[in-house]
Every structure is written in structure tokens, then in C-alpha cells.
Amino acid sequence: MSGTLTVSPGASPFPWGPISIATYTQKAELVFDQSATGLTLVLDGSTITEEQEIVRALAKAGGLSDESVKTQTYFALASTVPKLTAFPDITAALHSVDDHLAYRTYLVGHDITAADFILWGSLKGSVKIVGLLKNNKHVHLNRWFAHIEGLESTQLASASLIEAKANKARSNKTAASFALGLQGAKDGQVVTRFPPEPSGYLHIGHAKAAMLNQYFAKMYNGKMLIRFDDTNPTKERSEFEETILEDLALLDIHGDSISHTSDHFDHLYDLAIKMIKEGKAYADDTEQAQMRDERWNGIASKHRDDSVEDNLKHFDEMKSGSEEGIRWCIRAKMSVDNPNKAMRDPVIYRCNLIPHHRTGTKWKIYPTYDFACPVVDALEGVTHALRTNEYRDRNAQYFWMIEALGLRKVAIWDFSRLNFIYTLLSKRKLHWFVDTGKVRGWDDPRFPTVRGIRRRGLTVEALRQFMLIQGPSQAVVSLEWDSLWTLNKKIIDPIAPRFWAISKEGKVPVTIKGGPAAPEVKALPKHKKNPEVGEKKTVFSSQIFVEQEDALSFEDQEEITLMDWGNAIVRTKTVDAAGKVTAIEMDLHLDGDFRKTKKKITWLAQPTETHALVDATLLDHDYLITKKKLEETDNVEDFVTPVTEFREEVLADANVHDLKKGDIMQFERKGYYIFDGAVEDGRLEFIHIPDGRAASIASKAGPTAPATPAAAAAASNNAPTSDTPVDTKMYHVDKVYGDAALVIPSDTKMYKVKSVYDS
């Protein structure tokens, strides 16, 4: 970065345009100063304080400059719009921009320019205008606005501001960590690394580490290494290396090189010998429990001052894997009573007789992560080691290793671990769900694995934006899922094709008088607001199906709107003894005004010899556990959600046959779904994608207390795909509903619209 842009985090209106173009071009470092009285850009020896001139200067430095007449017009508009007070004047200006963007992605030309940033920042800084945009009356303007706001650089600027405000109490002048980047980083020389252990599948916590490593490597035109930390043959397998690389590909992450800690085993062994000879390490056969107790209480091992010769002899026994050798380990001679207990003579080598998946039986001794990680980082040229702040106490240990061995220094950049409510990241606990058959596998959509969340419809872009929004916060908290799924909705909504589906249970046949004599097929847009998504074929017929819930709501002689067709008037409705609607007759009334009807409903033409409907299953999922955060002492079996998968059998329109596995779409009035493929009987399965609203992410399990023995037993007997409610106390409220057992429907209401009038 060649300049600095200083602004107060409390500035009003906030200069969104300048800070967003600064992070986009990376031509100025953001500095948030509580005492700043205005906006100041220092760039190439010049000082600029006027907002529009700052945007022009940064645009020119970043290659986004365009001084055409159109650009000047939008700069002028950005200056005048926030000053407008009359409602008609504001809406007229918004209408004008909306019309201009009807067939354009950006304001000027085919690429983003300074005009986009200055106008977006001007609109963003006006509470009144942002409120008007939420009315969704400016479709194209909203699309453009959301696009600029969703850029990684814009999210970065927002995250920087949030962090600056959070740091207000700690300092009156602070620079946003992401905007400042990595300490001591030089363009073209930064090397980061992502070091997974090949012992399982990656989960959402790993995703943050991988994405940040790639983000900073790209930010500085550097490299990111993928290194498998294969120092524990008990857990590791070569097939996990393949799955991890596949998981990274699902996140659009690709390393510049791939290596293994085992590539350096010979060198690591030589360095351990060197440490022993220099009196910086020693052999110890203290039993594990006693060693743990001694370290905690600051008691030196009885072997701490053994001779170099004795230590080398024991290390040689360890290397051979002899009966005597396996009793010993090698410890770094750091400290006995350092207040930081991580510095109290940690183990750096131990025995393991299990063959290694890459080196076979060559080695019987393996370095620990605490020893191998700093050493290999230094050997492979890593400049910045990014890791979660749960390792912070071991940072001093990391630096000690490098200094003790005289290796090249590596900088550490800490970030907070990603935790979510109702979510398990422990491999051991996730293994339990797989082994007991409560999920189908590691790619189950209920799992927090990369494969699981991608299968449930979470996009890479949403995940990337979410990571940036978290910013450099060091707080360790359990996050809600709502903001992540809300981000995801913003990304998929503009491009997800729209289709229809009718629940099989209770579907109601409707006869349309005045409809076509024979079924007619018309081409309609898959997405009314985005013609680029393509067209679909819709069948119009005088014989259709509607949902039972809609049919029950129809009043006699009520005029309703059949979506994508027109209005119709309900003439007769047949209801059986159970109160269910079994047939309806309507008169088509195409002259009716859809704006005056309260109910806009989806429908499907009944199948004929020339066209068919598609059998499909909509899958809805709950959290696997009933407690927001499990403690270390909690037994996961006591908090298993009895039923976590719900199925709704539906008839879908034939357009879904064009979908490929993994495609994201929307069944209108039901929600967003990802196509999961066809099953053996030909049915198509769709997995529901939460949209961030409270109803879509709330746990349906009820209490968080441990399950009763009876409930736990019932849960353990459930097949992983069961959608049969378990007999639990939460459903037995006899004092209210009487003595009869309360039957809970197996299909979820989670995604039903709140009102049948909502289109």
C-alpha cells in the first residue's frame, strides 16, 4: 500500500465511498483515528481532504479512473442526492438510476469504476435512502447496491470499521488489522501455510484458517503452502489427504505447493540431536500422569540434568523402538516454573511403533506438532504463520524453538476460532454420529464439515464474506448461524431459478372454467427479476392442483391470483367429513387486478399423457444436538436431538429435470433448495437451504436438558433418516389437550410462509 486514508470511525455521514475504494484498490491503508476531524488521504506525497477528490485519486492509482461525461454526472449525483429532503425528489433520483441499471451491471462501461464507489457510498451513508431501498421498489438499483456491498473489499472495509469501533475503549487511534494486513509483510514475498492433519475431514473451523491463509497470500501476491502435518501415524491415513484436497477444492482453495512434515523427518531428527548435544533437550521416562502433575506444579524432572551421553543413548533406544526405548520421550529444556505452562519443558519427540502411511516402518519416533511446526515453517520459507488464538500461550514456545535452533524467524498472526451454536467440531464426537448411524456420512447436510455445509447449499462466496466480516476479532464466542445463512441468501437469491412444487398429501384438484380446452405450454422466465437465468416451460390447463392449506383458506366467491396466470374466482368448494377440501371449481377472471387480491398461490397443471409431474422429496433438517454449547464434561449422547431429518413428498413441475446435482433453486413459497440427486426409485431429492430468518435456523428440539433414559433409548433406535416423532415430554401436555395422545405431524412447518397472502 502506497498511502494512508485516515478517518474517524464516528464520522457522520460516514465516507463509505473512499474507504471501500481504498480497500478495493489496496492503494491506501485505512487508519481509524477517533480524534480525526475529517477525511485525509496521503498518497504519493500529496494530501487530499475532499471526499470526491480522494475517490478520484484512489481510482487513478488503482486503474479505475474514467473522467467521461457519464462519470462526472454520477459524481454530481452523489453530491446532491444526500441533500435532497423532498420525498418525490429522492424517489425520482432513485428511479432514474434504477432505469439506467436495468440492463447494466455497472454505472459506466462493463467494469467497476470510481462512479460506482462514489454513488454507492453516497447512498449507503444516507439512512433515509437505505430505508427506501428496503422497500424493494428499485429492483435493478438494489441488485447493483447489493453487489457493491457484497464485494470482498467492501466487506473488508466494513469489518475494519466494526473492529475500530470495538477498540475505541482501548485506544483512540487504531488501524484496522485486515486493512493493515500482516506485520512486516512485503509484496511478492509473503508465504502462508495451511497445515491440516490427515486424520479426518475438514470442517467449517478449518475453512476459516484456509480462507484467511489464501486471502493474505493473494493480498500480497505471495504464496500459500498446503502442508500435511503427518506426525501421528495412529490417526493418519493417505486417503484423508485426498479428501482434504477435495474439501479445499470445494472451497475454491488451491495451494501453490503441497508438502508433508514427513518430508523433513531426517532433518528434524538431526535437529533434535543438535538440541540434546547443546543441552537444550533431554530424555525423560517419567510416566505421563506424573509428568503432567510435575509440569503443573513447577517440579523439575529427575532426568532434567542427565548427561548428554545418557540422553543420546536413550534417544537411540527410542529410535530403534526397543522395549526400553518406548518408555522414553525427549523434552525441550525450556523452563521448570515459567508462569506460561506451555513453556515448562514440553515433549518434542515420542515413540510410535505403528507404521507411517508414507514412511512405512523406517521411523519409530516422531516429532510433536510443537516441535515440528515452527521448524518446518522456517525450513519451507513461511513468513507468516496464521493460527487460532487457542495456541497463543504456545507462541512463546514456537519462537523459542526457532531461536534455539538458529532458524529463520517466522511471524505469527492470531485469529479467533470459529464456533457456532448447536454445532460440534470435535472429530471424536462427529465420529460417534457417523459410527452410530445417526447421520449418513461425513458429507451429511447436518454436519459442520466442508462437505456437509456445501451439500446443504452454503456457497463459497458467502463463507468468504462471512470470514471477512468477522474481521480480526480475538473474541472466542459461539456465533449464531443466522448471519451466515442471510449472507448466503443474498448471493443465491438473484440467480436461483424459481420452480413450483405441491405437497402430495391433501393436494386438491381444481377445475378452471374458462381455461384452455387443451393444455397449453408457454415459456416463462425462471427468475422474474433476472432474465439471464433463462426460461422454463409452464403448462396451463383447466385441471390443476393446489395445496390443501391454500384451499382451506379460500372463502366462497373469493377472488384469488394464480401466480404467472391471472385471477380466478372460487365458485364451489367440496369438503369431506374430516374437514379436508377434496375439490374446487373456479372461474378464470383474467381481467381481474392481481394487486387487489390477498392471496397469490402456486399451482400445477394435473398430469396428462403429454406432460407429467415429477415425484420429489423435500428434506428439512434440525441441529444434531439440543444444547447450544456442550461442555467438556457433557456426554454427547445425553443431548442428541431425537429427530433431525424431516421429509415432505411433493409433486414438482417438470422443469426440475434440467437440474444437475448441486444446483441451487427456489420452490416458490417453500424456500431455497439444493438439488441432491435422484434416488433408486427415481424420486428427486432436494435439501432445504436456511435463509437466515429465525424460523429457519431455530432448533426444533425444545429443552436443552439431558434426555431422559426413555427418550435416549428411543433416539438410539431411530434410523438416520427417520422422520417419526419420538415420544418426548415436550409433546405431552394432556392438561391442555385432554387425555388423548397428541400426534405431531412428521413434516416440518419450518419453511411454510407465515401467510397464504404472501407471494
C-alpha positions in Angstrom: 0.0 0.0 0.0 1.4 3.3 -1.0 -0.7 5.7 1.1 -2.9 6.1 4.2 -6.5 7.1 4.5 -7.4 8.5 7.9 -10.9 8.8 9.1 -12.8 8.8 12.4 -14.9 5.7 12.9 -17.6 8.0 14.2 -17.8 10.3 11.2 -21.3 11.1 10.0 -22.3 10.7 7.3 -19.6 8.0 7.1 -17.4 8.2 3.9 -18.2 4.7 2.6 -17.1 5.5 -0.9 -13.5 6.4 -0.1 -12.8 3.6 2.3 -14.4 1.0 0.0 -12.3 2.1 -3.0 -9.2 2.2 -0.8 -9.6 -1.5 0.2 -10.6 -2.4 -3.4 -7.5 -0.9 -5.0 -5.3 -1.6 -1.9 -3.6 1.8 -2.6 -4.2 3.2 0.8 -4.0 1.8 4.3 -7.1 2.5 6.5 -6.3 4.3 9.7 -9.2 4.9 12.1 -8.5 7.8 14.4 -11.0 8.9 17.0 -9.5 12.3 17.1 -9.7 12.9 13.3 -11.9 15.8 12.4 -12.2 15.0 8.7 -11.1 12.7 5.9 -7.4 12.7 4.9 -5.6 10.8 2.2 -1.9 10.9 2.0 -0.8 9.4 -1.3 2.5 9.7 -3.2 3.5 12.8 -1.2 0.1 14.6 -1.7 -2.5 15.3 1.0 -6.2 15.3 -0.1 -9.1 16.1 2.2 -12.1 16.4 -0.2 -14.1 13.2 -0.4 -14.7 13.1 -4.2 -11.1 14.1 -4.9 -10.0 11.2 -2.7 -12.1 8.8 -4.6 -10.7 10.2 -7.9 -7.1 9.9 -6.7 -7.5 6.3 -5.5 -9.3 5.4 -8.7 -6.5 6.7 -10.8 -3.9 4.9 -8.6 -5.8 1.7 -8.9 -6.6 1.9 -12.6 -10.3 2.6 -12.2 -10.2 6.2 -13.4 -12.7 7.3 -16.0 -13.4 11.0 -16.5 -16.1 10.6 -19.1 -19.2 12.8 -19.0 -21.2 9.9 -17.5 -18.8 9.6 -14.7 -18.9 13.3 -13.9 -22.7 13.0 -13.9 -22.7 10.3 -11.2 -20.2 12.2 -9.1 -22.5 15.2 -9.2 -25.5 13.0 -8.4 -23.5 11.5 -5.4 -23.1 15.0 -4.1 -26.7 16.1 -4.5 -28.8 13.1 -3.6 -28.0 13.0 0.2 -29.0 16.7 0.4 -32.5 16.1 -1.1 -35.2 16.4 1.5 -38.4 16.1 -0.5 -39.6 12.6 -0.9 -40.6 13.0 -4.6 -37.2 14.3 -5.4 -35.4 11.4 -3.7 -37.6 8.7 -5.4 -37.2 10.4 -8.8 -33.4 10.2 -8.5 -33.6 6.6 -7.4 -35.9 5.7 -10.3 -33.5 7.3 -12.7 -30.6 5.2 -11.5 -32.8 2.1 -11.4 -33.8 2.6 -15.0 -30.2 3.1 -16.1 -29.2 -0.2 -14.4 -32.0 -2.2 -15.9 -29.6 -3.8 -18.5 -26.2 -2.9 -16.9 -24.0 -4.3 -14.2 -22.1 -1.1 -13.5 -22.9 2.6 -13.9 -20.3 3.3 -16.6 -18.9 0.7 -19.0 -18.5 -3.0 -18.4 -16.3 -2.8 -15.3 -16.4 -1.2 -11.9 -15.3 2.4 -11.8 -15.0 5.3 -9.4 -18.6 6.2 -10.3 -19.8 3.0 -8.7 -17.9 3.6 -5.5 -18.8 7.3 -5.1 -22.5 6.9 -5.7 -22.8 3.6 -3.7 -21.0 5.3 -0.8 -23.3 8.3 -1.0 -26.5 6.1 -0.9 -25.0 3.9 1.8 -24.3 6.9 4.0 -28.0 8.1 3.9 -30.2 6.3 6.4 -33.3 7.7 4.6 -32.2 6.3 1.2 -31.2 2.9 2.6 -34.6 2.7 4.2 -36.3 3.4 0.8 -34.2 0.8 -0.9 -35.5 -1.8 1.5 -39.0 -1.3 0.1 -37.7 -3.3 -3.0 -39.3 -0.9 -5.5 -36.0 -0.4 -7.3 -35.0 -3.9 -8.4 -32.0 -3.1 -10.5 -30.7 -0.4 -8.2 -31.0 -2.9 -5.3 -29.1 -5.6 -7.3 -26.3 -3.1 -8.0 -26.2 -1.9 -4.5 -26.0 -5.4 -3.0 -23.3 -6.3 -5.5 -21.0 -3.4 -4.4 -21.8 -4.1 -0.8 -21.0 -7.8 -1.2 -17.5 -7.3 -2.7 -14.8 -8.8 -0.6 -13.1 -5.4 -0.4 -16.3 -3.7 0.8 -16.9 -6.4 3.4 -13.3 -5.9 4.5 -13.8 -2.1 4.9 -17.0 -2.8 6.9 -15.1 -5.3 9.1 -12.3 -2.8 9.7 -14.8 -0.2 10.8 -16.5 -2.6 13.2 -13.2 -3.6 14.7 -12.1 0.1 15.0 -15.3 0.9 16.9 -14.8 -2.1 19.2 -11.3 -0.9 20.0 -12.4 2.6 20.9 -12.0 2.0 24.6 -8.6 0.5 24.2 -7.1 3.2 22.0 -8.1 6.5 20.5 -6.1 5.7 17.4 -6.2 2.2 15.8 -5.6 0.8 12.4 -7.9 -1.9 11.1 -5.9 -5.1 11.2 -7.2 -6.6 8.0 -6.6 -3.3 6.2 -3.1 -3.1 7.6 -2.5 -6.7 6.7 0.3 -8.8 8.1 3.0 -7.3 10.1 6.2 -6.7 8.2 4.7 -8.2 5.0 6.3 -7.3 1.7 4.6 -7.5 -1.6 5.5 -10.6 -3.5 7.4 -12.2 -0.6 4.6 -13.4 1.7 4.3 -17.1 2.3 1.5 -18.5 4.3 0.6 -22.2 5.0 -2.4 -24.3 5.9 -1.2 -27.4 7.8 -4.1 -29.9 8.3 -3.6 -33.3 10.0 -4.6 -36.0 7.5 -6.9 -37.7 10.1 -10.4 -36.6 9.0 -12.5 -34.3 7.0 -12.2 -30.5 7.1 -15.0 -28.6 9.0 -16.1 -25.0 9.0 -13.4 -24.1 11.6 -10.7 -25.3 9.2 -12.4 -23.3 6.4 -11.7 -20.1 8.2 -8.0 -20.9 8.6 -7.7 -22.0 4.9 -9.5 -19.0 3.6 -7.5 -16.5 5.6 -4.3 -18.0 4.5 -5.3 -17.8 0.9 -6.7 -14.3 1.3 -3.4 -12.9 2.7 -1.3 -14.8 0.2 -3.3 -13.2 -2.7 -3.4 -9.8 -1.0 0.4 -9.6 -1.1 0.9 -11.5 -4.4 2.6 -14.3 -2.4 2.2 -18.0 -2.0 0.2 -20.3 0.2 1.5 -23.8 1.0 -0.5 -26.8 1.9 1.4 -29.0 4.3 0.1 -32.2 5.8 1.1 -32.4 9.4 1.6 -36.2 9.4 3.4 -36.8 12.7 0.9 -39.2 14.3 0.6 -42.5 12.4 -2.0 -43.7 14.9 -4.7 -41.4 13.4 -3.5 -40.6 9.9 -4.3 -42.2 6.5 -3.3 -41.3 3.0 -7.0 -41.3 1.9 -7.6 -38.4 4.2 -5.1 -36.4 2.3 -7.1 -36.9 -0.9 -10.4 -35.9 0.9 -8.8 -32.8 2.4 -7.6 -31.7 -1.0 -11.1 -32.3 -2.3 -12.6 -30.3 0.6 -10.3 -27.4 -0.2 -11.3 -27.5 -3.8 -14.9 -27.3 -2.7 -13.9 -24.0 -1.0 -12.1 -22.9 -4.2 -8.8 -23.1 -2.3 -5.7 -24.3 -4.1 -2.2 -24.2 -2.7 0.9 -23.2 -4.6 2.6 -26.4 -3.4 1.9 -29.5 -1.3 4.3 -30.9 1.2 4.4 -33.1 4.3 6.0 -32.8 7.6 7.3 -36.3 7.0 9.4 -34.9 4.1 11.6 -33.4 6.9 11.8 -36.3 9.3 15.5 -36.8 8.7 16.3 -33.1 9.2 14.0 -32.9 12.3 15.9 -35.9 13.8 19.2 -34.2 13.2 18.0 -31.0 14.9 16.8 -33.0 17.9 20.3 -34.5 18.2 21.7 -31.0 18.0 19.4 -29.8 20.8 20.4 -32.7 23.0 24.1 -32.1 22.4 23.7 -28.4 23.2 21.9 -29.1 26.4 18.6 -27.8 25.1 16.8 -31.1 25.3 16.8 -34.2 27.4 15.4 -37.7 27.6 12.7 -38.5 30.2 10.9 -41.7 31.2 8.5 -40.0 33.7 5.0 -41.5 33.5 2.5 -39.3 31.7 0.3 -38.6 34.7 3.3 -37.8 36.9 4.8 -35.6 34.2 1.6 -33.7 33.8 1.5 -33.1 37.6 5.1 -32.0 37.8 4.7 -29.6 35.0 1.6 -28.1 36.6 3.3 -27.7 39.9 6.7 -26.5 38.5 8.7 -29.5 39.6 11.8 -30.5 37.6 12.0 -34.0 36.2 14.6 -36.2 37.8 16.2 -36.6 34.4 16.5 -32.9 33.6 20.2 -32.7 34.3 21.2 -36.1 32.9 24.4 -36.1 30.8 24.4 -35.6 27.1 25.7 -39.1 26.7 22.8 -40.6 28.6 20.3 -38.6 26.7 21.7 -39.6 23.3 21.8 -43.2 24.4 18.1 -43.1 25.4 17.2 -41.3 22.1 19.0 -44.0 20.2 16.9 -46.7 22.1 13.8 -44.7 21.2 14.8 -44.6 17.5 15.2 -48.4 17.5 11.7 -48.9 19.0 13.1 -51.2 21.7 11.2 -52.2 24.7 13.4 -49.9 26.7 13.1 -47.1 24.2 9.4 -46.9 24.1 9.4 -45.9 27.7 11.2 -42.6 27.0 10.5 -39.3 25.3 12.5 -36.2 24.5 11.7 -32.9 26.2 12.8 -29.4 25.3 14.8 -27.8 28.2 12.9 -24.5 28.4 11.8 -23.9 32.0 10.5 -25.6 35.1 8.3 -22.9 36.6 7.6 -20.4 33.9 4.2 -18.8 34.6 3.3 -19.8 31.0 2.9 -23.5 31.5 3.4 -24.2 27.8 7.0 -23.3 28.4 7.5 -25.9 31.0 9.7 -28.5 29.2 7.3 -29.7 26.5 7.7 -33.1 24.8 9.3 -32.8 21.3 9.8 -36.4 20.4 7.9 -39.6 21.3 7.7 -43.3 20.2 5.1 -44.8 18.0 5.5 -48.3 16.6 2.6 -48.1 14.1 3.8 -47.9 10.5 3.5 -44.5 9.0 1.3 -44.2 5.9 4.2 -42.6 3.9 7.4 -43.6 5.5 6.3 -47.2 6.5 8.4 -48.7 9.3 11.5 -46.5 8.8 10.8 -44.4 11.9 9.7 -45.5 15.4 10.0 -41.9 16.7 8.0 -38.9 15.6 8.3 -35.2 16.4 5.4 -33.5 18.2 3.5 -30.7 16.5 5.0 -28.1 18.9 8.5 -29.0 17.7 7.8 -29.8 14.0 5.6 -26.8 13.2 8.0 -23.9 13.9 10.9 -25.9 12.4 9.2 -26.8 9.2 7.7 -23.3 8.8 11.2 -21.9 8.9 12.6 -24.5 6.6 9.8 -24.1 4.0 10.1 -20.3 3.8 6.9 -19.5 5.6 6.9 -15.8 6.5 3.6 -15.6 8.4 2.0 -18.4 10.4 -1.7 -17.8 10.8 -3.3 -19.8 13.6 -6.2 -19.6 16.0 -5.6 -17.8 19.3 -6.1 -21.0 21.3 -2.4 -21.5 20.5 -1.5 -18.1 21.9 0.1 -19.4 25.1 2.3 -21.6 22.8 3.5 -18.7 20.7 6.4 -18.2 23.1 7.2 -21.9 22.7 7.1 -21.5 18.9 9.6 -18.7 19.0 11.9 -20.5 21.5 12.2 -23.4 19.1 13.3 -21.2 16.2 15.8 -19.3 18.3 17.2 -22.4 20.0 18.0 -23.9 16.6 19.1 -20.7 14.9 16.5 -20.8 12.2 14.9 -18.0 10.2 12.3 -16.1 12.1 8.6 -16.5 11.3 5.8 -14.1 12.3 2.6 -15.3 13.9 -0.8 -13.8 13.2 -3.6 -14.9 15.6 -7.3 -15.0 14.8 -10.2 -16.3 16.8 -11.5 -19.8 16.4 -14.9 -20.1 14.6 -17.6 -21.6 16.8 -21.3 -21.9 16.2 -24.2 -22.7 18.5 -25.6 -26.3 18.4 -22.5 -27.3 16.5 -19.9 -30.0 17.2 -16.4 -29.6 15.7 -14.8 -32.3 17.7 -13.6 -35.1 15.4 -14.2 -37.7 18.1 -17.8 -36.6 18.7 -18.5 -36.4 14.9 -17.1 -39.9 14.5 -19.7 -41.1 17.1 -22.5 -39.7 15.0 -21.1 -41.5 11.9 -20.4 -44.8 13.7 -23.8 -45.0 15.3 -25.6 -44.3 12.0 -27.3 -41.1 13.2 -26.0 -39.4 10.0 -25.3 -40.9 6.6 -21.7 -40.0 6.5 -19.2 -37.1 6.7 -21.0 -35.2 3.9 -24.3 -35.3 5.7 -26.0 -31.9 5.4 -26.4 -31.8 9.2 -22.6 -32.0 9.7 -20.4 -28.9 10.0 -17.9 -30.5 7.7 -17.0 -28.6 4.5 -18.7 -31.3 2.5 -21.8 -31.1 4.8 -22.3 -27.4 4.6 -21.6 -27.3 0.9 -24.2 -30.1 0.4 -26.7 -28.1 2.4 -26.3 -25.2 -0.1 -23.8 -22.8 1.6 -21.8 -21.0 -1.1 -18.1 -20.4 -1.1 -18.7 -16.7 -1.6 -21.0 -16.4 1.5 -18.4 -18.3 3.6 -15.6 -16.0 2.4 -17.6 -12.8 3.1 -18.6 -14.1 6.5 -14.9 -14.8 7.4 -14.0 -11.2 6.4 -16.9 -9.7 8.3 -15.6 -11.4 11.5 -12.6 -9.3 11.0 -9.5 -9.6 13.2 -11.6 -10.1 16.3 -9.9 -12.1 19.1 -13.1 -12.8 20.9 -13.9 -16.5 21.4 -17.7 -16.8 21.1 -20.3 -19.2 19.8 -21.8 -17.5 16.8 -25.4 -17.7 15.6 -25.9 -19.3 12.1 -28.4 -16.6 11.0 -25.9 -14.0 9.6 -24.1 -16.7 7.6 -27.3 -18.0 6.0 -28.5 -14.5 5.5 -25.4 -13.7 3.5 -25.8 -16.9 1.6 -29.4 -15.9 0.7 -28.2 -12.5 -0.7 -25.8 -14.4 -3.0 -28.2 -17.1 -4.3 -31.4 -15.1 -4.5 -30.5 -13.1 -7.6 -29.5 -16.2 -9.6 -31.6 -19.1 -8.2 -34.3 -20.2 -10.8 -37.8 -20.4 -9.5 -39.9 -23.6 -9.7 -43.1 -24.9 -8.1 -44.0 -27.9 -6.0 -47.2 -29.1 -4.4 -47.4 -31.3 -1.4 -48.8 -34.7 -2.3 -50.6 -35.0 1.0 -54.0 -33.5 0.6 -53.4 -32.0 -2.8 -56.7 -30.5 -4.1 -57.9 -31.0 -7.7 -59.3 -27.7 -9.2 -61.4 -27.3 -12.3 -60.9 -24.0 -14.0 -63.9 -22.8 -16.0 -62.8 -20.6 -18.9 -59.4 -22.2 -19.0 -57.8 -23.7 -22.1 -59.7 -26.5 -23.9 -56.4 -28.5 -24.0 -53.2 -28.0 -22.0 -51.0 -25.2 -23.4 -47.3 -24.7 -22.8 -45.8 -21.3 -22.5 -42.2 -20.1 -22.0 -41.7 -18.0 -18.9 -38.6 -16.6 -17.2 -37.1 -18.8 -14.5 -36.4 -15.7 -12.5 -38.8 -12.7 -13.0 -36.1 -10.2 -11.9 -33.2 -11.7 -13.7 -33.9 -12.8 -17.3 -30.3 -14.1 -17.7 -31.3 -17.1 -15.6 -33.2 -18.5 -18.6 -36.7 -19.7 -19.4 -38.8 -22.6 -18.2 -41.9 -24.2 -19.7 -45.1 -23.8 -17.8 -48.2 -25.9 -18.6 -51.6 -24.1 -18.4 -54.6 -26.4 -18.1 -58.2 -26.3 -16.9 -57.4 -29.1 -14.5 -54.8 -28.1 -11.8 -53.7 -29.0 -8.3 -53.3 -26.6 -5.4 -52.1 -27.0 -1.8 -54.6 -28.2 0.9 -53.5 -25.3 3.1 -54.3 -22.8 0.4 -57.6 -24.5 -0.4 -58.7 -24.4 3.2 -58.2 -20.6 3.3 -60.4 -19.9 0.3 -63.7 -18.2 1.0 -66.8 -18.7 -1.1 -66.8 -16.4 -4.2 -63.3 -15.1 -3.2 -61.1 -13.8 -6.0 -57.5 -15.1 -5.8 -54.5 -14.9 -8.0 -53.0 -17.9 -9.7 -49.3 -17.0 -10.0 -48.0 -16.5 -13.5 -51.5 -16.8 -14.9 -54.1 -14.4 -13.6 -57.1 -14.1 -11.3 -59.8 -16.7 -10.6 -62.9 -16.7 -8.6 -63.7 -19.6 -6.2 -67.2 -20.8 -7.0 -67.6 -24.1 -5.2 -65.5 -26.0 -2.6 -66.2 -29.6 -1.6 -65.2 -30.6 1.9 -65.2 -34.1 3.4 -66.2 -35.2 6.8 -62.7 -34.8 8.2 -62.8 -31.1 7.1 -60.4 -31.5 4.2 -61.1 -29.9 0.8 -61.4 -32.6 -1.9 -62.4 -30.5 -4.9 -62.7 -26.9 -6.1 -64.3 -25.1 -9.0 -63.1 -21.7 -10.2 -63.9 -19.2 -12.9 -61.0 -17.8 -14.7 -61.0 -14.0 -14.5 -58.1 -12.6 -16.4 -59.4 -9.1 -16.3 -59.1 -9.0 -12.5 -56.4 -6.9 -10.9 -53.8 -9.1 -9.1 -52.9 -6.1 -6.9 -56.3 -6.2 -5.2 -56.2 -9.9 -4.3 -54.9 -11.0 -0.9 -53.9 -14.5 -1.9 -51.3 -15.3 -4.6 -50.9 -19.1 -4.9 -48.8 -21.6 -6.7 -50.4 -24.4 -8.7 -49.5 -27.2 -11.1 -51.4 -28.5 -14.1 -52.6 -32.0 -13.5 -50.6 -34.6 -15.4 -51.8 -35.9 -18.8 -50.4 -38.2 -21.5 -48.4 -35.3 -22.9 -46.9 -33.9 -19.8 -46.0 -35.3 -16.4 -45.2 -34.1 -12.9 -42.1 -35.1 -11.0 -42.1 -37.1 -7.8 -39.7 -35.3 -5.4 -38.8 -35.2 -1.7 -38.0 -32.0 0.2 -35.7 -32.6 3.1 -35.5 -30.3 6.1 -33.0 -30.7 8.9 -32.6 -29.7 12.6 -29.5 -29.4 14.7 -27.9 -32.7 15.8 -27.7 -31.6 19.5 -30.2 -29.8 21.8 -27.7 -27.7 23.7 -26.2 -24.6 22.3 -22.7 -25.3 23.6 -21.6 -28.7 25.0 -19.1 -28.5 27.9 -16.1 -30.9 28.1 -17.9 -32.8 30.9 -21.1 -33.2 28.8 -21.9 -36.6 27.3 -22.9 -36.0 23.7 -25.4 -39.0 23.9 -27.4 -37.1 26.5 -28.0 -34.2 24.2 -28.9 -35.8 20.9 -31.9 -34.3 19.1 -34.4 -37.2 18.7 -35.4 -36.4 15.1 -33.2 -34.3 12.9 -34.5 -35.0 9.4 -38.0 -34.3 8.1 -39.4 -35.3 4.7 -42.2 -33.8 2.6 -43.3 -35.7 -0.5 -44.2 -33.3 -3.3 -45.1 -33.1 -7.0 -42.8 -30.7 -8.8 -43.0 -29.2 -12.2 -41.1 -31.0 -15.0 -38.5 -28.2 -15.3 -36.6 -29.6 -12.4 -35.4 -32.4 -14.7 -33.0 -29.9 -16.2 -31.2 -29.5 -12.8 -27.8 -31.0 -12.1 -26.8 -32.3 -8.7 -25.6 -29.4 -6.6 -27.8 -26.8 -8.4 -29.4 -24.3 -6.2 -33.0 -23.2 -6.9 -36.2 -22.0 -5.1 -39.5 -23.7 -4.8 -41.6 -20.5 -4.6 -43.4 -20.1 -1.2 -41.5 -23.1 0.2 -37.9 -21.9 0.3 -34.5 -22.3 -1.3 -33.2 -25.8 -2.1 -30.2 -27.5 -3.4 -30.7 -30.5 -5.7 -29.2 -33.6 -4.1 -29.8 -36.0 -7.0 -32.1 -38.9 -7.7 -32.6 -41.9 -5.5 -33.2 -45.6 -6.6 -36.9 -45.3 -7.1 -36.5 -42.3 -9.4 -37.5 -39.6 -6.9 -35.6 -36.4 -6.9 -34.4 -35.2 -3.5 -33.9 -31.5 -2.6 -32.2 -30.3 0.6 -33.6 -27.1 2.1 -31.2 -24.2 2.5 -31.9 -22.0 5.5 -32.4 -18.3 4.7 -31.3 -16.8 8.0 -34.8 -16.0 9.3 -35.4 -17.0 12.8 -37.8 -19.8 11.9 -35.3 -21.4 9.5 -32.4 -21.6 12.0 -34.2 -22.1 15.3 -33.8 -25.5 17.0 -37.0 -27.5 17.0 -35.8 -29.9 19.7 -37.1 -28.0 22.7 -35.4 -28.2 26.1 -31.6 -28.4 26.5 -31.6 -30.6 29.5 -30.2 -34.1 29.1 -32.7 -36.6 27.6 -34.5 -39.0 29.8 -33.3 -42.6 29.7 -36.5 -43.5 27.8 -36.1 -40.7 25.3 -32.4 -41.5 24.9 -33.3 -45.1 24.2 -35.9 -44.1 21.7 -33.4 -41.8 19.9 -30.8 -44.5 19.7 -33.3 -46.8 17.9 -34.1 -44.2 15.2 -32.7 -44.8 11.8 -30.7 -41.9 10.5 -33.5 -40.9 8.0 -36.4 -41.3 10.4 -39.0 -38.7 10.4 -41.2 -40.2 13.0 -41.5 -38.1 16.1 -40.1 -39.5 19.3 -42.2 -39.8 22.4 -40.9 -36.9 24.5 -42.3 -34.9 27.3 -42.4 -31.7 25.2 -45.3 -33.2 23.2 -47.4 -34.5 26.2 -49.4 -31.6 27.6 -52.5 -33.6 28.5 -53.8 -30.9 30.8 -54.3 -28.6 27.8 -55.2 -31.0 25.1 -57.0 -33.7 27.0 -56.2 -37.3 27.7 -55.7 -38.4 24.1 -52.2 -38.7 22.9 -51.1 -35.7 20.8 -49.9 -36.7 17.4 -47.3 -34.5 16.0 -47.1 -34.3 12.1 -43.8 -35.6 10.8 -43.5 -32.9 8.2 -41.9 -29.7 9.4 -43.6 -26.3 9.3 -40.3 -24.6 9.3 -40.4 -23.2 5.8 -44.1 -22.6 5.4 -44.9 -19.0 4.7 -46.5 -17.1 7.5 -49.4 -16.0 5.4 -51.1 -17.5 2.4 -51.3 -14.0 1.1 -47.5 -13.7 0.8 -46.4 -14.3 -2.8 
